[in-house]
Structures are given as C-alpha cells and as structure tokens.
Amino acid sequence: MEKPLRVSLIVVALMASAAIAEAQQAPDPRVADLVQAGKVRVGLGLGVPTLAIKDPATGQVRGPAFDLGRALAARIGVEFVPIEYPRPGAVMEGIRTGAWDVAFLSIDPSRAAVADISSPYMEYDLTYMVPAGSAIRKVEDADQPGTRIAVERGGVGDLTLTRILKRAQLLRVETVSAGLDLLRARQADVRAGVRPGLLDDTAQLPGFRVLEDRFGVVRVAALIPKGNAGRLAYISEFIEEAKASGFVQRAIESAALRGVQVAPPGNPDAPK
C-alpha cells in the first residue's frame, strides 16, 4: 500500500472513531432534560426495608430503591439526588409539586391515575402481624367489628385495605414505627404491612407472629409524573436490564430481604 493511501485510511479510521465516540456520548433524547439538569431526583419513601430505610445513628440510607436510583443516575450519567419522605405513601405528595423525577413504589390503581408506571422489578405479599396469642389465624379473621388495624397512611397496604375491608377499623399512622408502637401497646389488634418487613420485626420482637396467608400482592416499579413517554420508555428498559442482569436480585440479597422475589420479565399489567 502506498503511503498517501495508507495515511488516508488512517485519517478515515480516526474520523470514524471520533464519530462513534461522539454518538456514544450524546445524551439519549428520552432523558435529555435530566442530562441538561445534570441530576435525577429520586423520591424515596423511608421505613420499609423493601424500599429504603435510614439508619438513625448514621443517617445512611440503604435499600433496593436507593440502589436502583443510584444505578439509574449512573446509567444516564448524572448526579443521584435522593428526595426523602418519612413513609412510602408520602412520596406521592411530591408529584403535585414536581419534587422528583422518578420514584420507586408499589403499583396501585390510585397511583396510576397520576403517574406513569414501568414494568415491576420485584414482588411480595401484604399480610398481618398479630400478638402470638391472638385469635386471628387468617387474614379473613381480622375483618370483624371492633378489630383495629394499624397501617401506614397512603401506603399500598392502606390503599388495598380501604378497598377490601368491610367491618374492621383502620388506624392510619404517619410512620412504620408508629404502627408497631400501637400494636405493642395493645392500642391496635393487628398491624398491616409487607411480609419482609413484618418478618424482620417479629425476629426482633418475641411475642408476635406473621400470618401465613395474605390480603394482597405487592409489585414494585418505577413511577414518573405523567406526560413523559420517552422517560418512561427509557426507565422501563433500565428496569428490564436490572432484572435480567441480576442487579435486582443482588439488591434483594444486600438488603437481606425474606419473602421477596424478582418480578418476571415484562409487565403483566400492561394492556394486551
């Protein structure tokens, strides 16, 4: 090969490499607004181990929702900014004020009315925790006049029980620990919650047990404010990659969650 031709080919190769690099660095148009902002604000509802919990001594937040939010920010190439709320149900308050760009929460029809929802990334049971000597053995036993059920206000347990209970009384509390306090003080007969969290509590508190059956199945997904189909598509791809790569399973194991499974591929609730 003559020298001029060889030089020309090298120049072409360098130009092609530069073009590829530029294309790789160009922001995905579906999240261009987040790239321009330089950050993604992630709504985190604290107090539930399946989402996120905060160490009161160190202030450190951990949990699958925290892990996914940080991984999403890294994928986009922007700063991860957690927006903390005292309980999962309170996260939805931020959607009216535009306080966050994405949140990781349980799927519920009431939330679908104001937010777009990705495919789920994990799932687990909703059930009850009761004193060991309680006559309540099954979920249906609790729906009786005079039975007081403590539940976190606005959480998926509250939303579900509001629809299905006919006789029992709901005692809505502002934090997860407040519901536990009511049960311990015998000011509530039952505490509603997610199986992983209730199992953790009974392991620390002798004298209580978790029912074997359930009153609902929780599927957890990414939520974004309505009206941004591109961002939803991008985040849905991220969720599917996180499931397929084993990232979600590792997040579950890192949080030492029991009774939690990675959601199957795809979205079972998507319109057919």
N, C-alpha and C positions, 0 to 999 in steps of 0.2 A: 504494500500500500504506500503510495507516495505521501510525503509529509503534508502538503496542503490538505489532502483529503482526510488524513488522519486527524489533523487539527480541527477540521470542520466537524468531523464526527464527535470529537471530544466536546466541542462547543455545544453541539445539538444535545448531547447527553447531559451536560451541565444545565442547559436551559430546561430540559425535561424534568430533571431532578428538582430544580427550583420551582417549577410549576406544580409538581406533585406536593412539595413541601408547603407551598402557599395554599394549595387546596386543602391539605390536611389541617392547616392552622386556621382556615377560615371557619368562623362560627357556624354551627348548624342554624339555618334560618328559623327553625322552630323554637329555638331558645335564644335568639339574637338579643331580645330585650334583657334577659338575665346576664348575658355576656357583657352587654353595654353597661348594665348596672354594676357589674363586677362582683355580684354576690347572689346567692339564693337563700331566701329567708324560709326556714323550715319550722312550721308550727309543731311543738312538742307538748303533748299532754302528760304531765308527770304523775307518778304514783302507782302506775300499773306496770309490772315487770315485762309484760308482753310489748309495751310501747317504750316507755322510758321512766327511769327512777333517778332521784337525785340524792346523793349521799349528804345527809345533813351536816356532817362534820367537815367534809372537804369541799362541798359544793359541786362535786363532779357528777355529771350526768352520763348515764350509760343505758344501753338497751337497743333492741333491733331498730326502732325508729330513728334513734340517734345515729346508729351505724349506717343505715340506708341514706339518711340525709347527708352525711359526710361523704359517702361514696358517690351520691348524685352530684354534689358540688365538684368533686374531683373529676368526674366524667365530663362535666360541662367546662371545667377549667376556671371556676370562680370560687370566691370565698364562701365558706359554710357559716351561716348566721342562724343559730338556733333561737327561736322565739318561744319562750317557756310559758306554760299555763299550769295552774295548780292541779288540774284534773283533765282527763281527755275531753269530756263534754264541753269544757270552756274554750277549747281550741276553735270551735265553730263561731264563737263570738268575734274572732278576728277576721272572718271572711267579709263581714259587713264594712269593716274599716280598711280593708286591704293590707292587713298587718303581716300576712305571709304569702309566699308564692306557691308553696306546696306543704301539705301536711300528711302524716301517716296515721290513719284512723280506721276504726271498724266501719264496715259498709252498713248503711241503714237507709231505707227509703226516704226518710225525712232529710237526710244529708244530700241525697241525690237530687233533691229539689233545688238546692242552692249551689252545688258543687259538681264538677265532672270527676268521675272516678275511674281509676285504672283497673286492670285485672288484679285480683287479690294475690298477695305473696305468702300469707300464712293463715291458718285457721285453727280454732279451738272451741271448747264448749263454754256456754254460760250455765252456771248452776248455783247452788246454795251452800252456805256454810252454816251449821247449827251447833248448839251445845251438844255434847256427847249424849246426854240423857233425854234429848228432845224426842217427842213422839213423831216428829216429821221424818219419814224414811224416804219418801219420794217427792219429786217436785210438786205433784198434784196435791199432796197433803198440805202444802203451805197456803194454798188459795182458799182460806177459810175466814169467816168473820172474826175479827179480833187479832189475827196474825199480823204482826208488824215486821215489814221487810225493809231493811236499810239498803240503800242503793245510791251510787254517786249521781248527782243531778246532771242530766243531759248526756250521760254515757250510754253506750249501746244497751246495757242492762236496763237502765231506766226506760229507754225508748221501747225496748221489746216488752217489758212487763206492763208498761202503760197500755199497750195494745191488747195483751192477753189476760191480765188479771181481772177477775170478776168480783171477788169478795175481800181479799186481803188488802191491808193498808200499806202504802209505800211511804217510807220515811226518807226523804231526799236529803242528802248531805253534800257538803261542798268539797270534801276531800276523801280519799280512800281510807285514811286512818280514822276519820270521824265515824265512818260506818262500823269499823272494827271496835271503836270505843263504845258505841251504843250496844253492840252485841255483848261485849264483856261486862257492861254494866247492867245487862238484862233489860235495857230500855228498848231493845229490838229482839224479836224472836228468831230472825233469820237475817243473814247478810247475803245479798246477791253479788255476784262477781264472776270473773273469768276463772276457769278451773286452775290454770297455772298459778295465779296469784293466791287463790284460796288454799291450794295445797301448800304453798310456801308458808302461809300464815299458820296453818294447823301444825306444821312441822315445828314452829317456834312456840306455839301456844297449846299445851296439853289441855284436854277437856273439850275440844271441839272436833268436828268431823265434817267432811265434804260429801254431799250426796253423790251417788254413782250415776244417776241419770241427769238430764239437762233440760233447760227450757228454751234453749236456742243454740245455734252455731254461729260463731263469730268468724267473719272473714275480714282480714285487714288489707288495706290497699292505700295507694297514694290518692289524695284529693287535691284538686286545684280549683280556683274560682272559675265559674262558668264563663264560656265565651272565648276560650283559647284552645282550639282543636289541635294546633300544632304542638303546643307544650304537652297536651295530654298524650298525643301520639309518641312524642319523644320519651316521656316518663314511662309510658306503658312498655316501650321497648326496653328501657332500663330495668323495669321490674322483671320482665321475662328473662333477660340476661342474668339478673341476680338469682333467679330461681334455678336456671339451667346450670349456672357455673358453680353452684354450691354455696354462694355467698349468703343466701338467706338461712340455709341450714347451719352454717358456721355462726351466724348471728344468734340463732336459737340456742346453739350449744354454748356460746360465750356467755349468754345470759342465764345458763343453767335452767332453762325452762322445761317443765314437765307438762305433758298433755298438749303439746303444740306440734303441728305438722306444717311442712311446706305445702302451699296450695298447689294443686295440679297445674300443668301448663294451660295457658289461655284463660279465658274469662267465662265461667259457667253461667253468669248472669247477663251476658251480652245478648242483644237481640239476635235471633236466628234469621 
